[in-house]
Amino acid sequence: RLAEYPQANIVSVSQNDWDAHCLCPECAAQEQADGSPAGPLLRFVNAVAERIGRDNPEVAVDTLAYQYTRKPPANVIPLPNVIVRLCSIECSFLQPLADEANASFGDDLRGWNEISDRLWVWDYTTNFGAYIQPHPNLRVLGPNIRFFIANGVTGIFEQGAYQSPGAEMAELRAWMLAKLLWDPNRDTDELITEFTAGYYGPAGRYVREYLDLLHDTAEATGHYMRIWGNTNAPYLTLDLMGRAWALFDRAEAAVADDPELLGRVQLARLPLRYVWAIRWHEFEA
């Protein structure tokens, strides 16, 4: 395949997206000796990378450190042409990845950095259980990128709601990530203010107030917010929903004469409509 596509400079040799790794006596013994299922996998990836490197020294072999292989092994290190791509899928994205809530991920990140010269990450920035649902992770986007860089990461992939138009604050989130990947020292709070003022016009102040309300309420709960959250999240209270609804009434009124801005505000309001629709009878009671 590399001969067929000479422009390629990276290939992926990774586990499947589920845990069905080999537990035969030989593999189980190697896994125990290495202290992680990543051990046998990395040995295999190294063998492939060694063969590829003979004729294609410029090609890198990328492999995931994902779920059951997230913990680095004790007795094997990646070859120089191997990229380890660590995935943060189990983490809470309400708290920064450097927070105690995500301590085990931080340990794994530092462990891989000790043995790998080509450490990348696959990070998650949306709610894959329902793309449209409120997902208050905007405040951690900057700290997380800086945390990666401080621990040796040289490649960052931020996965968003690429297959769902209308996902919650997708435009803001993508814009912030682009700015932060270009300059990780940008202030997260300033970025949110800049975008809401520029994208929503006179309604921006109310959208910004809603985002502060959502994040403040969520952070006060200490909720472990994974990427498959549902509308029963403890921060989606009746009080928050009522206050947020009133803010969007004011936001729509502020741009009622501008169809383009009004459409953007109404799109930003859809996550609230979604929660109301799912929990209407509960809130009504």
N, C-alpha and C positions, 0 to 999 in steps of 0.2 A: 504493500500500500504506500509506503514511503517513496518507492521508486515511481509509482503512479502519480503521486502528488509531491513533487520535489520542493514545492513552496512551504510545505508543512514543517514546523519546527518544534511541535509538541504533540505527544500522543498520550491518551489516558489508558492506564491499566489499573482498574479499580474494582472493588467488590460490588455486588449487586445492592440495590436499595432495599435490602431486608437482611435479616440475620439467619442465614442457613449455611454458615461456614462449616468446613469439614471438621468432624470430630472423630476421625479414625484414630487408632492408637498412636500412630506416628505423628500426626498433626497435633493431637492433644498433648503429647509429650513435649513437642517443640513449643507449643503455646505456653505450657506450664513453665518450661525452662526460661522462656523469654519474658514471662510475667504479663503477657498481653496477647490477645489474638492478632494484634498488629505484627507480631514477630514473624509467624509463618507467612503472612501476606507480604511483608516487606522483603523477606528472603526471596520470594517468587518474583516480586517486582524488580529487585536488584538483578536477578538472573536474566530477566527480559532486557533490562536496561544495559547490562553488560554486553549482550549479544547485539543490540541495536547500536550501541556506541562504537562497535568495531568499524562499521561502514558509514555511520551517520553521527559523527561526534558532536554535531551542532544540534541534534534533536534531544529534547528533554522528555522524560517519561513522568507523567503526572499520576499520582495515586491519592485516594482519599484516606484521611484518618477520620472515620465516620462511625458514629454510634459504637458498635462493639470493638472497633479498632481505634477509638479515639485516644486511648492511653498509649503512650510511647513504649516500645519494648526495651528490655534491659541489655540485650546481647547482640544487637544488630543495628547498624546505622545506614542511612540511605547513601547510595553511591552519589558522586558529584553530579551526575546527569539525571538524578531523581528529584522531582518536586513533591513534597508532602503537602497536601491541601487539607488543613484541619477544619472540621465543620462544627458549628456552634448550635446544632439543632436542638439539643436538650436544654438550653439555657433559658433563663428568664430575661425578657427584653424590656421589662419595666425598669429594672435596675441595671446599672452599667456592668459590663462583663468583668470589670476589676472589682466589683462588689463581692462581699462575703457570700451573698446568695449564689454566686457563680464560681465559688472557690475551686471546685474540682476542675472546671474548664480552665481556669487560670493556671492550675498546676500542670495540666496537660500541655497547654500552650508553652509554658516555660520548659517543660520536659522535651518537647520536640525541638525547641530552639537550641537546646544544648547539643543535640545530635544531628541537626539538619542545617545545611547552609542555604537551602532553597525552600523556605517555609512560606506557604501561602495559606489563605483562609477562605472558606465558603461561609459567608455570614447571611443571616435571614432578617428581613426588615418589614415583613408584612404578616398578616394573619391568614394562614393557608386554610384554616377551617371555614372562614368567611371573609373574603377579601374586602367586603364592604363594611365590615364591623369596625367601630372605633378601636384603634390600636395605638395607645399612647406611648410610643417609643421615640418620639422626635428628640427628646432631651439627651438620649444616650448615644445618638449616632456619632457625634463628634468624639466624646470620650472613648467610645469603643474603637474607632479608627486609630486614635492616639495610643490606646492600649496595645493594639496589634503592632504598631510600628515600634513601640518601646520594647517589645519582646521579639524582635527579629523578623517580623513578617515583611516580605518584600512584594507580595502580590495579594490583592484584595478583590474578592468578588462579592458584591452585595446583591442578593436575590430579592427582587420585589415582585409586585403583582403583574408580571409581564403578560399574562393570558386573560386578564379581566379588566376591560375598560370600565371606568367608574369606581375603581377601588378607592378606599378611604385615603384621602390626602395624597394620592399617588404623585400628583404633579409636584407638590411641596417636597415630598420625601425624595423623589428623584433629583430635584434641583439641589436640595441640601447635600445629598451624597456626592453629586458631581462637584460642588464647590469644595466639600471637605476632602475628597480624594485629590483634588488639585492643590489644596492648601489645608492640611489637617489642623492647623492652628486657628482656623476661623472660629469665631465665637458662635456657638449654636443658637443662643438666644437672639443674637443680632441677625443671624440668617433667617430665622422664623419671622422676625419683624420686617425685614427687607422684602421677603417674598409676599407676605400677606398684604403689605401696603401696595406693592407693585402689581400683584396679580388680581386682587379683589377691589382695588381702588378705594372709594369711600367706605366700602363695607369691610375693609381689611381690619380695622380696629376691633370690630365685633367678632370676626373670625379668630383673630388673635386672642381675644378675651375668652372665647370658647375653648381654644386649645389650652390656655393656661388653666381654665377650670377643669378640663378633662384630665390633664396631667397631675394637677394638684390633688384631685380627688383620688385618682388611681394610686399615686405614690403614698398617700396617707393610709391605704389599706395594706401595704406591704405584700401585695398579691404577687405570686410567682407566675408571671405572664408568659406562657409558652406560645408557640406559633399556631396552635390549634384551639385558640380560645373560643368560647361561645357567648351568647348574649346574657348568660347568668353570671358573668364576671362581677365581682363584688363592687366595682367602681361604677357600674351602670345602674345607679340607683334612680328611684323616681324623682328625688330632689334634683339630681344632676340633669336628668332628662328634661325636667320642666324649665330649669334655668337655661339650659342650652337651647331649648326651643325658642325661648323669648329672645335670646341673643341673635338667632338666625332670623326671627321676625324683623328685628331692627336692621340686620345686615341686608335683607332683601329690600326693605323700604329705602335704604340708603342708595341703592343702585336700580331702583324700579324703572328709571327712564333710560337705562343702558342695557339693551338686550344681551350683549356679550358678557358684561360683568354679572348681570343677573343670572345667566346660565351657569357661570362658574360658581356662584354662591349656592344656587340650587343643587348643583352637583355635590358640593361640599356638605350639603345638608342631608343627602341621601343616607349616610350611615345612621343618623338619628331616626329617619323614617323606618329604616330596616329594624332597628331595635324596638321601636314602638309597635311595628307590625307583628314581630315575633312574640312580644311580651304584653300585648295589649290587655288581654283578659286578666293577667296577673296584676298589672298596674291599675286596672280599672277596679279590682277588688280592694 
